[in-house]
């Protein structure tokens, strides 16, 4: 256990950190924390937490998107699927996926995170394996619905889990690292499908069936390790010593955008309000939890942020399910169409991490949401203008703009929204609402690239362009709203605030605290 003197020194160091944001963001990221011990502590967390989340999200995106590879490998022919039936099979995934995200994050706050995420991952691995055994369209629909139910909780849970370890100006880079697995999934899925498709006939199964079976089995295997490999929280992390735990917790408490505000990331559910000793002294009563849940559900800025989320989700999901078919329509063979998706997704990985790093370093979110969207806008305009399929090389080149321009904003809006939600119950629910409503964009994206439109896909590109433009407008609206809120709070001095509220009342107010920026 760190001494009182050590803890006081850490808190003094934290309080000296100068935050003076004016627009709902962290506009400065000083070097106060860049000490040897803090740097070493956060690197330990990075190496322990991020690889696990990255692998899991890689599996999640592969398992939901490999149906596009299976289609190219002959699934539609074997199951006698029409184009409409295939699109329905894509779409039904997203309704249960969206519905169960908020309940899942509520369970996450009550249950041990590593155990709950283990259950989630194990479940979707089993469903994915079963998808390789389907005999007809009805069976495929059932497995896609169950896949949506089982995968629903992972993305909001992972994002929330990161907020319990990292300060706001560190968050987007970490989200980007694990979210970049979505781009890697596109690359790996193409490579895996290319290799697994060669198993056609092994065991009496077609190659597309082995895509589902092997990838599902790998997910089940990895899920079984999570209770031991995925850390739950700073206070239970066996790889941290007492001083390192205190450093992480103190930094998070003070991460409000001011040197004087304080928030809690650690309030626990209890039927009666009480105080707990140790690192997590703050608890919430049943009524307080209900209030936080309601606030998370009713926060209007979350719903504006979902438009920004859609600007990424609709084009990304449309592209994930359609990229092999789009490239196939340019005149390439099935195998080459799978392989040519790989470099496109790798560019998405680089772009996601690049813009996230810039955002955290400058402690500004909105600029690095809009800039990638402008890249996507140029790409969609070009894809609408090109006379397909006369210039396959040019069309292929413009496809790079989709993941490069649409992946980074999703990470940005997730970090931006999480940065501005407190306390942790509200953040858990708010993040889940954002991903829940936002992922309905996947249902739209699954249906905008229609077989009857190939190879031009004008409707798909036009819808994608429209939502990207709306997302840019929504981003500017959020930036204006948060800036106005901070400007209003800057008119009230800390002394006046503390005359009106106790410390516990300020904690209960969360992001509504006059000291919160």
Buried (B, 14 or more C-beta within 10 A) or exposed (E): EBEEEBBEEBBEBBBEBEBEBEBBBBBBBEEEBEEEEBEEBBEBBBEBBBEBBBBBBBBBBBBBBBBBBBBBBBBBEBBEBEEEBBBBBBBBBBBBBBBBBBEBBBBBBEEBBBEBBBBBBBBBBBBBBBBBEBEEBEBBBBBBBBBBBBBBBBBBBBBBBBBBBBBBBBBBBBBBBBBBBBBBBBBBBBBBBBBBBEBBEEEEBBBBBBBBBBBBBBBBEBBEEBBEBBBBBBBBBEEBBBBBBBBBBBBBBBBBBBBBBBBBBBBBBBEEEEEEEEBBEBBBBEEBBEBBBEBBBEBEBBBBBBBBBBBBBBBBBBBBBBBBBBBBBBEBEBBBBBBBBBBBBBBBBBBBBBBBBBBBEBBBBBBBBBBBBBBBBBBBBBBBEBEBEEEBEEBBBBBBBBBBBBBBBBBBBBBBBBBBBBBBBBBBBBBBBBBBBBBBBBBBBBBBBBBEBBBBBEBBBBBBBEBBBBBBEBBEBBBEBBBEBBEEBBEEEEEEBBEEBEEEEBBBBBBEBBBBB
